[in-house]
Amino acid sequence: MAKQHLTELLGAEAESLLNHTCTTIDKKSIHLPGKDFVDRIFKESDRNIQVLRSLQSIYGSGRLANTGYVSILPVDQGIEHSAGASFAPNPIYFDPENIVKLAIEGGCNAVASTFGVLAAVGRKYAHKIPFVVKINHNELLTYPNKFDQIMFGKVEDAWNMGAAAVGATIYFGAPESNQQIIEVAQAFDRAHELGMATILWCYIRNNGFKKDGVDYHTSTDLTGQANHLGVTIKADIIKQKLPTNNGGYTAINFGKTHPKVYSELTSNHPIDLCRYQVANCFMGRIGLINSGGESKGASDMAEAVATAVVNKRAGGQGLISGRKAFQRPMKEGVALLNVIQDVYLDKSITIA
């Protein structure tokens, strides 16, 4: 991406995001992405040879192949947000094949979707792009809605369709989270036995995490701890929302934290907030990919680029962007995915 175009997209944030120097957690402490990431990080772990092969298939695919960075297209919103809400803006994506085509045309490392979507076209595409099968969902047809994730199939089903990885969500902080942790930990263990990688959506869910008009579901101290729980059950990649604030523990007055989290290990700068998320992923040994968020129309490309710059400069490993890409014509979706990838290909954008 031309530097001028990048600066134009970032607008008033360009100077702050591109030239920030992190003085909280030193960049030398972070295990940075690179072409040797699987060898450097996972070879010494207890992951078996087949898992290493699956991880390398993800890191070695798409436009970001062999950079250590990943760009994943996630389309499980047909369940999580309802098919109507997700696909009405662009009905071609009711057809699972178009989801996979967008990921391939967009140069993604992998496509993440449901058992049904990927099974429908598995024989045609599983050998052409790594599949990440999302094994649990909050189906949201239950009334009233509740913060729960239920299994939609077996890990073995994902293996049988040739998946390189399984993905799952845990709603940390929700009343049902203990059961979700147990179920997902067991599923991840089985996935590793079968040679698949594991990706965890580490989300925070509890109405009590909103106080005095402030929503702390994306505070860096709470999401950072969610990440730390996620890597503890052996996720190979962590998906997390970009932090928007801090001080969830202190505002809600629960759990345990430390004053240095706020005085020394973080600041109000978005890159420093994201750096704390990376630190909680074993200092980057487990890659942090941030989500692109909902589609808002004309501002999507600028927001996606800003998120990518924050993630990369914080020490993260990539972006997982869905609605911003598939809720528009395929050609425009491809262009948006490519612009995100260009941030990670741009060697002038370095760790802060």
C-alpha positions in Angstrom: 0.0 0.0 0.0 1.3 3.4 -0.9 2.3 5.4 2.2 0.1 8.3 1.1 -2.9 6.1 0.7 -2.3 4.6 4.2 -2.0 8.0 5.7 -5.2 9.2 4.0 -7.1 6.2 5.3 -5.9 6.7 8.9 -6.7 10.4 8.7 -6.2 12.3 11.9 -4.9 9.1 13.6 -2.0 8.6 11.2 0.7 10.4 13.2 -0.3 8.8 16.5 -0.7 5.2 15.1 2.3 5.1 12.8 4.9 6.9 15.0 4.0 5.8 18.5 6.7 4.3 20.6 5.5 1.8 23.3 7.1 2.6 26.7 5.0 0.1 28.6 5.9 -3.5 27.8 9.2 -3.5 25.9 9.0 -4.8 22.3 12.0 -7.0 23.0 9.9 -9.1 25.3 7.5 -10.0 22.5 7.8 -13.1 20.4 7.1 -11.5 17.0 5.6 -13.1 14.0 8.0 -14.2 11.3 8.4 -16.8 8.6 9.9 -19.2 11.1 7.1 -18.8 13.7 6.0 -22.5 13.7 9.6 -23.7 14.1 10.6 -21.0 16.6 7.5 -21.3 18.8 5.6 -24.5 18.4 8.4 -27.0 17.6 9.4 -27.0 21.3 5.9 -27.4 22.5 3.9 -30.6 23.1 2.0 -30.2 19.8 2.4 -33.3 17.7 3.8 -33.4 14.2 0.4 -33.3 12.5 -0.6 -30.1 14.5 2.6 -28.5 13.3 1.7 -29.4 9.7 -1.8 -27.9 10.2 -0.4 -24.7 11.7 2.1 -24.4 8.8 -0.7 -24.9 6.3 -2.5 -21.8 7.8 0.7 -19.7 8.1 1.8 -20.8 4.6 -1.4 -19.9 2.7 -2.8 -16.8 1.0 -1.2 -13.4 0.4 0.5 -13.4 3.8 2.0 -16.8 3.3 5.2 -17.4 5.3 5.2 -13.9 6.9 4.0 -15.1 10.3 0.8 -13.0 9.9 -2.7 -14.3 9.2 -5.8 -12.9 7.5 -8.8 -15.1 8.2 -12.3 -14.7 6.8 -14.9 -15.7 9.6 -18.5 -16.3 8.5 -20.4 -17.9 11.4 -22.7 -14.9 11.8 -25.6 -16.8 10.1 -26.0 -18.5 13.5 -24.5 -15.9 15.9 -26.4 -12.9 14.4 -29.1 -14.8 12.3 -28.8 -15.5 8.6 -31.2 -12.7 7.8 -29.3 -10.0 9.7 -26.0 -11.3 8.3 -26.7 -12.0 4.6 -29.7 -9.8 3.7 -27.2 -7.0 2.7 -25.6 -9.4 0.2 -27.8 -12.5 -0.3 -25.2 -14.4 -2.4 -23.6 -15.4 0.9 -26.6 -17.6 1.8 -24.7 -20.0 -0.6 -21.8 -21.5 1.3 -19.6 -21.7 -1.8 -19.5 -17.9 -2.1 -18.1 -17.7 1.4 -15.2 -19.9 0.5 -14.7 -18.2 -2.9 -14.4 -14.8 -1.1 -11.7 -16.2 1.2 -9.8 -17.6 -1.8 -10.2 -14.5 -4.0 -9.4 -12.3 -1.0 -6.0 -14.1 -0.4 -6.9 -15.2 3.1 -4.8 -17.7 5.0 -8.0 -19.6 6.0 -11.8 -19.5 6.1 -13.6 -20.0 9.4 -17.2 -21.1 9.3 -19.8 -23.6 10.6 -20.0 -27.3 10.2 -22.8 -26.9 7.7 -21.2 -24.3 5.5 -17.8 -26.0 5.2 -19.3 -29.5 4.9 -21.5 -28.4 2.0 -18.4 -27.6 -0.1 -15.7 -29.6 1.7 -14.8 -32.0 -1.1 -14.4 -29.1 -3.6 -12.4 -26.7 -1.4 -10.8 -28.3 1.7 -7.6 -28.9 -0.2 -7.5 -25.4 -1.7 -7.7 -23.3 1.4 -7.4 -24.3 5.1 -10.7 -24.8 6.8 -11.4 -23.7 10.4 -14.5 -25.3 11.6 -16.3 -23.3 14.3 -17.7 -26.1 16.6 -19.8 -24.1 19.0 -22.2 -21.2 18.8 -24.7 -19.0 20.6 -27.7 -19.7 18.4 -29.8 -16.6 19.6 -33.2 -18.0 18.6 -33.8 -18.9 22.3 -36.1 -16.2 23.9 -35.0 -14.5 26.0 -31.5 -14.6 24.6 -28.8 -16.0 26.9 -25.0 -15.9 26.9 -24.3 -19.5 26.1 -22.3 -21.5 23.6 -23.4 -25.0 22.6 -21.6 -27.6 20.6 -23.0 -28.1 17.1 -21.0 -31.2 16.2 -18.0 -33.4 17.0 -14.3 -32.6 16.6 -14.1 -35.8 14.5 -16.6 -34.3 12.0 -14.2 -31.4 11.4 -11.3 -33.8 10.9 -13.3 -35.9 8.5 -13.9 -32.9 6.2 -10.2 -32.1 6.1 -10.1 -29.1 8.4 -6.8 -27.7 9.4 -8.2 -26.3 12.6 -11.2 -26.0 14.9 -12.5 -22.8 16.4 -14.6 -22.2 19.4 -16.0 -19.3 21.6 -16.0 -19.0 25.3 -18.0 -16.2 27.0 -15.7 -15.6 29.9 -17.6 -14.0 32.8 -21.0 -15.5 31.8 -22.7 -17.8 34.3 -22.3 -20.7 31.7 -18.5 -20.0 31.2 -17.3 -22.8 33.5 -19.1 -25.4 31.5 -17.9 -23.8 28.2 -14.3 -23.9 29.5 -14.5 -27.6 30.3 -16.2 -28.4 26.9 -13.8 -26.4 24.8 -10.7 -27.6 26.7 -11.7 -31.2 26.0 -12.5 -30.4 22.4 -9.1 -28.7 21.9 -7.3 -31.7 23.4 -9.1 -34.0 21.0 -8.4 -31.7 18.0 -4.7 -31.7 18.9 -4.7 -35.5 19.2 -6.1 -35.6 15.6 -3.6 -33.1 14.3 -5.7 -30.0 14.0 -4.8 -26.5 15.3 -7.1 -24.6 17.7 -8.4 -21.1 17.6 -10.3 -19.5 20.5 -12.7 -16.6 20.3 -12.1 -15.2 23.8 -15.1 -13.0 24.4 -16.3 -11.3 27.6 -20.1 -11.5 28.4 -21.8 -10.3 31.5 -24.3 -7.5 32.0 -22.5 -6.6 35.2 -19.5 -5.5 33.1 -21.3 -2.3 32.3 -21.2 0.4 34.9 -22.0 4.1 35.1 -22.7 4.2 31.3 -19.3 2.6 30.4 -19.1 -0.8 28.8 -16.0 -2.7 30.0 -16.5 -5.8 27.7 -13.6 -4.5 25.7 -11.4 -3.2 28.5 -7.8 -4.4 28.1 -7.5 -5.7 31.7 -10.6 -8.0 31.3 -9.9 -9.1 27.7 -6.3 -9.6 28.6 -7.3 -12.1 31.3 -9.7 -13.8 28.9 -6.7 -14.2 26.5 -4.6 -15.7 29.4 -7.4 -18.2 30.2 -7.6 -19.1 26.5 -3.9 -19.8 26.0 -4.0 -21.9 29.2 -6.4 -24.3 27.6 -4.0 -24.5 24.7 -5.5 -22.4 22.0 -2.9 -22.0 19.2 -4.3 -18.6 18.1 -6.4 -16.2 20.1 -9.2 -14.1 18.6 -10.1 -11.0 20.6 -11.8 -7.7 20.1 -9.6 -4.7 20.0 -9.5 -3.0 23.4 -11.4 0.3 23.7 -10.8 1.2 27.3 -9.2 -0.1 30.5 -10.0 -0.5 34.2 -12.7 -3.1 34.1 -11.5 -4.8 37.3 -11.3 -1.5 39.3 -14.5 0.0 38.0 -16.6 -3.1 38.7 -14.6 -3.8 41.9 -14.2 -7.6 41.5 -11.5 -10.1 40.9 -7.8 -9.4 41.3 -5.5 -7.1 39.5 -2.4 -4.9 40.4 -1.8 -1.1 40.2 1.1 -1.6 37.9 -1.3 -3.0 35.2 -2.6 0.6 34.9 0.5 2.7 35.8 3.3 0.8 34.0 2.0 -2.0 31.7 -0.6 0.1 29.9 -1.5 3.6 28.8 -4.4 5.1 27.1 -2.9 4.7 23.7 -4.6 2.0 21.6 -1.3 0.3 20.7 -0.3 0.0 24.4 -3.8 -1.4 25.3 -3.4 -4.0 22.6 0.2 -4.7 23.7 -1.2 -5.8 27.1 -3.5 -8.3 25.2 -0.5 -9.7 23.4 1.4 -10.0 26.7 -1.4 -12.1 28.1 -1.0 -14.5 25.1 2.3 -15.7 26.6 4.1 -12.6 25.3 3.1 -13.4 21.7 4.0 -17.1 21.8 0.3 -17.6 21.0 -0.7 -15.3 18.2 -3.3 -12.6 18.8 -5.7 -11.8 16.0 -8.1 -9.0 16.5 -11.6 -8.9 15.0 -12.6 -6.4 12.4 -16.0 -5.6 13.9 -19.4 -4.9 12.4 -19.8 -3.3 9.0 -20.6 0.4 9.2 -20.5 1.2 5.5 -18.3 3.9 4.1 -15.9 3.9 7.0 -15.2 0.2 7.0 -11.9 0.3 5.1 -10.4 3.0 7.3 -11.5 1.3 10.5 -10.1 -2.1 9.3 -6.8 -0.5 8.4 -6.5 1.3 11.7 -7.2 -2.0 13.5 -4.6 -3.8 11.5 -2.0 -1.1 12.3 -2.7 -1.2 16.0 -2.6 -5.0 16.0 0.6 -5.2 14.1 2.5 -2.5 15.9 1.3 -4.0 19.3 2.9 -7.3 18.3 -0.2 -9.1 17.2 -0.5 -11.6 14.4 -3.3 -10.5 12.1 -6.9 -9.7 11.6 -10.0 -11.8 11.3 -12.6 -9.7 9.4 -16.0 -11.0 8.3 -19.0 -8.6 8.0 -16.9 -5.8 6.7 -16.0 -8.1 3.8 -19.0 -10.1 3.0 -21.7 -7.5 3.5 -20.7 -5.8 0.3 -20.2 -6.9 -3.3 -17.5 -9.6 -3.6 -15.1 -7.4 -5.6 -15.3 -4.8 -2.8 -14.9 -7.4 -0.2 -11.8 -8.7 -1.8 -10.4 -5.2 -2.0 -11.0 -4.6 1.7 -9.3 -7.9 2.6 -6.3 -7.0 0.4 -5.9 -3.6 2.0 -5.8 -5.2 5.5 -3.2 -7.7 4.2 -1.2 -4.8 2.8 -0.7 -3.5 6.3 1.0 -6.7 7.3 3.0 -6.8 4.1 4.3 -3.3 4.5 7.7 -3.6 6.1 7.8 0.1 7.1 5.0 -0.6 9.7 7.0 -2.1 12.5 6.6 -3.1 16.2 6.1 -0.1 18.4 
